């Protein structure tokens, strides 16, 4: 019986393992008592000592098994992952960054972007960047459009070098060389197996959230643009390609609501604001709040080509603009932003990823379950997310794009200046010396 309990305890996990090992310990106590009685009858002290020694060893093994099982269960419940974000990148061969590499005779992206920044980006569990150009060998610049950027499809390899897992295409440069180059861009990214968000061959694809996995959780990305005063970049229709707009927020918010019903964490990615201005438009503030009210857990903006401020709304971070990352030769501050999410999973319930893989229904989800897969489980209350008790930290890695080189701030003075300037234009946050962002009420 002892041997059976020990073997079964090793082969099983969770509560069953604890039951087997509990039986083992109880059995050992009985054997010990019987052994002591037998030793008294035969007056065999050495036999008693051998039984006692064996009992001690077996008890020690059983206790070690219990402790190991508890430790394994705790480790299985723990999660710890990072989501990274960088601003505008242009790999167009007809513009400054790629021309800079060509002039150097280089095909190494680290001649334009600090290797330390690249290391940070590659270390993220999921890394997003704003792809502000097209990949194509076809098409012509749109008539009347002042700035148009097009790169060879082979340049997509640089995204791999940077550790990019997903790109944003809901911006004002994805149609720079017309429909044919737009479609080439989609195909290039698909061939490279790099997901894109906010654009598609029709409206259904352009508005569809993109779901990726981090440490067993389903992360949703939703993107839209309201960047152009003169419209060159079309919104997709039921039959025509294009991007998702958010000049009014209705479709964007519906996509966010869908994402919130199907993911554990939702990131809204609007392309908006006034270029080269730190002043926020009223529509940015209204839109960011509406995104969070619709179910977004973070709002990460782009377009102004410079950093704009940070706000916390209902405990959720809003970065109004990431600015340029490697885009031109302006001397501007930049950064890589990191959302660090960690905690312990609930003891029961399933995540959105698990629900999606199982085709779960609402009845399958416990109160701890955040959301569902394939639209099959509705998320009536985001506070029931399995990430609701997570520690979520927004950390910034500051630097400067200057002389067609994006460098990581590596002195206290440099780092303090960039973070201090950003704090000064932010709404309700303070940023500590390590780049960690804290809401004013904390």
C-alpha positions as CSV (number, residue, x, y, z in Angstrom):
1,X,0.0,0.0,0.0
2,X,2.9,2.4,0.8
3,X,4.6,1.7,-2.5
4,X,1.3,2.2,-4.4
5,X,0.6,5.5,-2.7
6,X,4.1,6.8,-3.4
7,X,4.1,5.8,-7.1
8,X,0.6,7.2,-7.6
9,X,1.6,10.4,-5.9
10,X,4.5,10.9,-8.2
11,X,2.4,10.1,-11.3
12,X,-0.5,12.5,-10.5
13,X,-0.7,16.2,-9.9
14,X,-2.8,18.8,-8.0
15,X,-5.4,17.6,-5.4
16,X,-5.1,13.9,-6.3
17,X,-1.4,14.0,-5.6
18,X,-2.0,15.5,-2.2
19,X,-4.6,12.8,-1.4
20,X,-2.2,10.0,-2.3
21,X,0.6,11.5,-0.3
22,X,-1.7,12.1,2.7
23,X,-2.6,8.4,2.6
24,X,1.1,7.5,2.4
25,X,1.9,9.5,5.6
26,X,-1.1,8.1,7.4
27,X,0.0,4.6,6.4
28,X,3.5,5.2,7.6
29,X,2.2,6.2,11.0
30,X,0.2,3.0,11.3
31,X,3.2,0.9,10.2
32,X,5.4,2.7,12.7
33,X,2.9,1.9,15.6
34,X,2.6,-1.7,14.5
35,X,6.4,-2.0,14.2
36,X,7.0,-0.7,17.7
37,X,4.4,-3.1,19.1
38,X,6.1,-6.1,17.4
39,X,9.4,-5.0,18.6
40,X,8.2,-5.0,22.2
41,X,6.8,-8.6,21.9
42,X,10.1,-10.0,20.5
43,X,12.3,-7.6,22.5
44,X,14.2,-6.8,19.3
45,X,15.6,-3.3,19.7
46,X,17.5,-3.4,16.5
47,X,14.3,-4.3,14.6
48,X,12.6,-1.3,16.1
49,X,15.4,0.9,15.1
50,X,15.4,-0.3,11.6
51,X,11.6,0.3,11.4
52,X,11.9,3.7,12.9
53,X,14.7,4.6,10.5
54,X,12.7,3.4,7.5
55,X,9.7,5.3,8.7
56,X,11.7,8.5,9.0
57,X,13.1,8.1,5.5
58,X,9.7,7.3,3.9
59,X,8.1,10.2,5.8
60,X,10.8,12.5,4.5
61,X,10.3,11.4,0.9
62,X,6.6,11.9,1.2
63,X,6.9,15.4,2.7
64,X,9.4,16.3,-0.1
65,X,6.8,15.1,-2.7
66,X,4.2,17.3,-1.1
67,X,6.4,20.3,-1.0
68,X,7.5,19.7,-4.6
69,X,3.9,19.4,-5.7
70,X,2.9,22.6,-4.0
71,X,5.9,24.4,-5.5
72,X,5.0,23.1,-9.0
73,X,1.4,24.2,-8.7
74,X,2.5,27.7,-7.5
75,X,4.9,28.0,-10.5
76,X,2.2,26.9,-12.9
77,X,-0.1,29.6,-11.5
78,X,2.5,32.4,-11.8
79,X,2.7,34.5,-15.0
80,X,5.1,37.2,-16.0
81,X,5.3,38.8,-19.5
82,X,6.1,42.0,-21.3
83,X,4.4,43.9,-24.1
84,X,6.6,46.3,-26.0
85,X,5.8,49.4,-28.2
86,X,7.8,51.7,-30.4
87,X,6.8,54.6,-32.6
88,X,7.1,55.3,-36.3
89,X,9.6,53.4,-38.4
90,X,10.3,54.0,-42.1
91,X,12.2,51.4,-44.1
92,X,11.4,53.1,-47.4
93,X,14.3,53.1,-49.8
94,X,13.4,56.5,-51.0
95,X,13.7,58.2,-47.6
96,X,16.4,59.2,-45.1
97,X,16.9,56.2,-42.8
98,X,17.4,53.6,-45.6
99,X,19.4,56.1,-47.7
100,X,21.6,56.5,-44.6
101,X,22.3,52.8,-44.5
102,X,23.0,52.7,-48.2
103,X,25.4,55.6,-47.9
104,X,27.3,53.6,-45.2
105,X,27.3,50.6,-47.4
106,X,25.5,48.8,-44.6
107,X,22.7,46.3,-44.4
108,X,22.9,46.2,-40.6
109,X,20.0,47.8,-38.8
110,X,22.3,48.4,-35.8
111,X,24.0,51.1,-37.8
112,X,20.8,53.1,-37.5
113,X,19.3,51.9,-34.2
114,X,21.3,51.4,-31.0
115,X,22.0,47.7,-30.4
116,X,20.9,48.2,-26.8
117,X,17.5,49.4,-28.0
118,X,17.4,46.3,-30.2
119,X,18.2,44.0,-27.3
120,X,15.4,45.6,-25.3
121,X,12.9,45.1,-28.1
122,X,14.0,41.5,-28.8
123,X,13.5,40.8,-25.1
124,X,9.8,41.7,-25.1
125,X,7.4,38.8,-25.2
126,X,5.4,40.7,-27.8
127,X,6.8,43.8,-29.6
128,X,4.7,46.2,-31.7
129,X,5.9,49.0,-34.0
130,X,4.2,51.5,-36.3
131,X,5.0,50.5,-40.0
132,X,4.8,53.9,-41.7
133,X,5.6,53.0,-45.3
134,X,4.8,50.4,-48.0
135,X,6.7,47.3,-49.2
136,X,6.5,47.1,-53.0
137,X,8.4,47.1,-56.2
138,X,5.3,48.4,-58.0
139,X,3.0,51.5,-58.0
140,X,3.5,55.2,-58.2
141,X,3.4,57.9,-55.6
142,X,-0.1,59.2,-55.0
143,X,-0.6,62.5,-57.0
144,X,-0.5,65.6,-54.8
145,X,0.7,63.8,-51.6
146,X,3.8,65.5,-50.3
147,X,5.5,62.6,-48.5
148,X,5.4,59.1,-49.9
149,X,7.5,56.2,-48.7
150,X,8.2,52.8,-50.4
151,X,10.7,50.1,-49.5
152,X,11.7,46.9,-51.2
153,X,9.8,43.9,-49.7
154,X,13.2,42.4,-48.7
155,X,13.4,45.2,-46.1
156,X,10.8,43.3,-44.0
157,X,13.8,41.3,-42.6
158,X,14.7,44.3,-40.6
159,X,11.6,43.9,-38.5
160,X,12.8,40.4,-37.7
161,X,16.1,41.8,-36.7
162,X,14.3,44.2,-34.3
163,X,12.3,41.4,-32.7
164,X,9.0,42.8,-34.0
165,X,6.0,40.5,-33.5
166,X,3.2,42.7,-34.9
167,X,3.0,46.0,-36.8
168,X,0.4,48.7,-37.1
169,X,-0.8,49.6,-40.6
170,X,-3.6,52.0,-39.6
171,X,-1.7,55.1,-40.6
172,X,-1.5,57.7,-43.4
173,X,1.4,56.1,-45.3
174,X,0.1,52.6,-46.1
175,X,-1.5,53.7,-49.4
176,X,1.4,56.0,-50.5
177,X,1.9,54.2,-53.8
178,X,-1.6,53.2,-54.4
179,X,-3.7,50.0,-54.1
180,X,-1.2,47.7,-55.7
181,X,1.6,48.6,-53.3
182,X,-0.8,48.4,-50.4
183,X,-1.7,44.9,-51.3
184,X,2.0,44.1,-51.8
185,X,2.5,45.3,-48.3
186,X,-0.1,42.9,-46.8
187,X,1.4,40.0,-48.8
188,X,4.9,40.9,-47.8
189,X,4.1,40.9,-44.1
190,X,2.0,37.7,-44.4
191,X,4.9,35.9,-46.2
192,X,7.2,37.0,-43.4
193,X,4.6,35.8,-40.9
194,X,4.4,39.1,-39.2
195,X,0.8,40.0,-38.2
196,X,-0.5,43.5,-39.0
197,X,-3.4,45.3,-37.5
198,X,-5.7,48.1,-38.7
199,X,-5.7,47.3,-42.5
200,X,-7.0,44.7,-44.8
201,X,-8.4,43.6,-48.2
202,X,-11.8,44.5,-47.0
203,X,-13.4,46.2,-43.9
204,X,-14.0,42.9,-42.1
205,X,-10.2,42.3,-42.1
206,X,-9.2,45.9,-41.4
207,X,-11.5,46.1,-38.4
208,X,-10.7,42.6,-37.0
209,X,-8.7,42.5,-33.7
210,X,-5.5,40.6,-33.9
211,X,-4.9,38.1,-31.2
212,X,-1.5,37.0,-30.0
213,X,-0.4,34.9,-27.0
214,X,1.8,35.9,-24.1
215,X,2.4,33.4,-21.2
216,X,-0.9,31.6,-22.0
217,X,-3.0,34.8,-22.1
218,X,-4.7,36.2,-25.2
219,X,-3.6,39.7,-26.1
220,X,-5.7,41.7,-28.5
221,X,-4.6,44.6,-30.7
222,X,-7.0,47.0,-32.4
223,X,-5.9,49.9,-34.6
224,X,-7.5,52.8,-36.5
225,X,-6.5,56.2,-38.0
226,X,-7.8,59.7,-38.0
227,X,-4.5,61.4,-39.1
228,X,-5.2,63.1,-42.4
229,X,-6.8,66.5,-43.0
230,X,-6.8,65.7,-46.8
231,X,-7.7,62.1,-47.2
232,X,-5.3,60.0,-49.3
233,X,-5.6,56.8,-47.4
234,X,-9.0,55.1,-47.9
235,X,-11.0,53.3,-45.4
236,X,-11.7,49.7,-46.4
237,X,-15.2,48.8,-47.5
238,X,-17.0,45.5,-47.8
239,X,-15.3,44.9,-51.2
240,X,-12.3,47.3,-51.3
241,X,-9.0,47.3,-49.5
242,X,-7.9,50.0,-47.0
243,X,-7.5,50.8,-43.4
244,X,-9.8,51.3,-40.4
245,X,-10.7,54.9,-39.8
246,X,-11.6,56.5,-36.5
247,X,-12.7,60.0,-37.6
248,X,-15.8,59.0,-35.8
249,X,-15.1,56.3,-33.3
250,X,-18.1,54.0,-33.8
251,X,-16.4,51.2,-35.8
252,X,-13.2,51.4,-33.8
253,X,-15.1,51.1,-30.5
254,X,-17.1,48.2,-31.8
255,X,-13.8,46.4,-32.7
256,X,-12.5,47.1,-29.1
257,X,-15.7,45.7,-27.6
258,X,-15.3,42.6,-29.7
259,X,-11.6,42.3,-28.6
260,X,-12.6,42.7,-25.0
261,X,-15.1,39.8,-25.3
262,X,-12.4,37.6,-26.8
263,X,-9.2,38.5,-25.0
264,X,-7.6,38.8,-21.6
265,X,-5.9,42.1,-22.4
266,X,-6.8,44.7,-25.1
267,X,-4.5,47.4,-26.6
268,X,-6.1,50.2,-28.7
269,X,-3.7,51.8,-31.2
270,X,-5.1,55.1,-32.6
271,X,-3.1,57.1,-35.2
272,X,-4.0,60.7,-34.4
273,X,-3.0,64.1,-33.2
274,X,-1.2,67.2,-34.7
275,X,2.2,66.6,-36.1
276,X,5.1,68.1,-34.2
277,X,2.9,69.4,-31.4
278,X,2.7,68.3,-27.8
279,X,-0.7,69.8,-27.4
280,X,-3.5,67.2,-27.2
281,X,-6.6,67.6,-29.3
282,X,-9.9,67.3,-27.5
283,X,-10.8,64.4,-29.8
284,X,-7.7,62.5,-28.6
285,X,-8.7,62.8,-25.0
286,X,-12.4,62.0,-25.7
287,X,-11.4,59.1,-28.0
288,X,-8.9,57.6,-25.5
289,X,-11.4,57.7,-22.7
290,X,-14.0,56.1,-25.0
291,X,-11.6,53.3,-25.9
292,X,-11.1,52.4,-22.3
293,X,-14.8,52.6,-21.6
294,X,-15.3,50.2,-24.5
295,X,-12.9,47.7,-23.0
296,X,-9.3,48.7,-23.8
297,X,-6.8,48.1,-21.1
298,X,-4.2,50.4,-22.7
299,X,-4.2,53.1,-25.4
300,X,-1.0,53.6,-27.4
301,X,-1.1,56.4,-29.9
302,X,1.1,57.5,-32.8
303,X,1.4,60.1,-35.7
304,X,2.6,63.4,-34.3
305,X,6.3,62.3,-34.9
306,X,7.2,63.5,-31.4
307,X,6.3,62.3,-27.9
308,X,3.1,63.4,-26.4
309,X,2.0,63.1,-22.8
310,X,0.7,60.2,-20.7
311,X,-2.5,59.9,-18.8
312,X,-4.1,57.3,-16.5
313,X,-7.9,57.0,-16.9
314,X,-9.8,54.6,-14.7
315,X,-6.4,53.1,-13.8
316,X,-5.5,52.4,-17.4
317,X,-2.5,53.9,-19.2
318,X,-2.8,56.2,-22.2
319,X,0.3,57.1,-24.2
320,X,-1.0,59.8,-26.6
321,X,2.0,59.5,-29.0
322,X,5.2,57.4,-29.1
323,X,6.7,59.8,-31.7
324,X,9.3,58.7,-34.2
325,X,11.5,55.8,-33.5
326,X,13.6,55.6,-36.6
327,X,11.9,57.7,-39.2
328,X,13.9,60.7,-40.4
329,X,16.9,62.9,-39.4
330,X,15.1,65.2,-37.0
331,X,16.7,65.5,-33.5
332,X,13.8,64.3,-31.3
333,X,13.3,62.3,-28.1
334,X,12.0,58.8,-28.4
335,X,11.5,55.7,-26.4
336,X,10.5,52.1,-26.2
337,X,7.5,51.5,-23.8
338,X,7.1,48.3,-21.9
339,X,3.9,47.0,-20.1
340,X,5.2,44.5,-17.6
341,X,2.3,42.2,-16.4
342,X,2.7,39.7,-13.7
343,X,0.8,37.8,-11.0
344,X,-0.9,34.5,-10.2
345,X,-3.7,32.9,-12.1
346,X,-7.0,32.2,-10.3
347,X,-7.4,28.7,-8.8
348,X,-10.3,28.0,-11.1
349,X,-11.6,29.3,-14.4
350,X,-10.2,29.5,-17.9
351,X,-8.5,32.2,-19.8
352,X,-9.7,33.7,-23.1
353,X,-7.0,31.7,-24.9
354,X,-8.2,28.4,-23.2
355,X,-11.8,29.3,-24.0
356,X,-10.9,30.0,-27.6
357,X,-9.1,26.7,-28.1
358,X,-11.9,24.7,-26.5
359,X,-14.8,26.6,-28.3
360,X,-16.1,27.2,-24.8
361,X,-19.6,28.5,-24.0
362,X,-20.6,30.9,-21.2
363,X,-21.4,28.0,-19.0
364,X,-17.8,26.8,-19.3
365,X,-16.4,30.0,-17.8
366,X,-16.1,30.5,-14.1
367,X,-16.5,33.9,-12.4
368,X,-12.7,34.4,-12.7
369,X,-12.8,33.9,-16.5
370,X,-12.2,37.0,-18.4
371,X,-13.4,36.3,-21.8
372,X,-14.0,33.9,-24.6
373,X,-12.8,32.5,-27.9
374,X,-14.4,33.0,-31.3
375,X,-17.1,35.2,-29.9
376,X,-18.6,32.3,-28.0
377,X,-18.2,33.7,-24.5
378,X,-19.4,37.2,-23.7
379,X,-17.5,39.4,-21.4
380,X,-20.1,41.3,-19.4
381,X,-17.6,42.6,-16.8
382,X,-14.0,43.3,-17.5
383,X,-13.3,43.3,-13.8
384,X,-13.7,39.5,-13.9
385,X,-10.6,39.2,-16.0
386,X,-8.0,36.6,-14.9
387,X,-5.6,39.6,-15.0
388,X,-7.7,41.7,-12.7
389,X,-5.3,41.3,-9.8
390,X,-2.2,41.5,-12.0
391,X,0.6,43.9,-11.2
392,X,0.9,46.1,-14.4
393,X,3.8,48.4,-14.7
394,X,4.5,50.9,-17.5
395,X,8.2,51.4,-18.0
396,X,9.9,53.7,-20.5
397,X,13.3,53.2,-22.1
398,X,14.2,56.8,-23.3
399,X,16.5,57.9,-26.0
400,X,16.9,60.3,-28.9
401,X,16.7,60.0,-32.7
402,X,19.5,62.3,-33.9
403,X,21.6,62.3,-37.1
404,X,19.6,59.3,-38.5
405,X,20.6,57.3,-35.4
406,X,18.3,56.3,-32.6
407,X,20.3,56.0,-29.4
408,X,19.4,54.7,-26.0
409,X,19.9,57.3,-23.2
410,X,22.9,56.1,-21.3
411,X,23.7,58.9,-18.9
412,X,21.6,60.0,-15.9
413,X,21.5,63.6,-17.3
414,X,20.3,62.4,-20.7
415,X,17.7,60.0,-19.3
416,X,16.5,62.5,-16.7
417,X,16.0,65.2,-19.3
418,X,13.9,63.0,-21.7
419,X,11.8,61.6,-18.9
420,X,11.4,65.0,-17.2
421,X,10.3,66.7,-20.4
422,X,7.7,63.9,-21.0
423,X,6.4,64.2,-17.4
424,X,6.0,67.9,-17.9
425,X,3.6,67.5,-20.8
426,X,1.7,64.6,-19.3
427,X,-1.7,64.8,-17.7
428,X,-1.6,63.1,-14.3
429,X,1.6,61.0,-13.9
430,X,5.1,61.1,-12.5
431,X,8.0,59.2,-13.9
432,X,10.7,57.9,-11.6
433,X,14.4,57.7,-12.4
434,X,14.1,54.1,-13.6
435,X,11.5,55.2,-16.2
436,X,8.6,53.7,-14.3
437,X,5.3,55.7,-14.8
438,X,3.2,56.2,-11.7
439,X,-0.3,57.8,-11.7
440,X,-0.5,60.9,-9.5
441,X,-2.9,59.2,-7.1
442,X,-0.3,56.5,-6.2
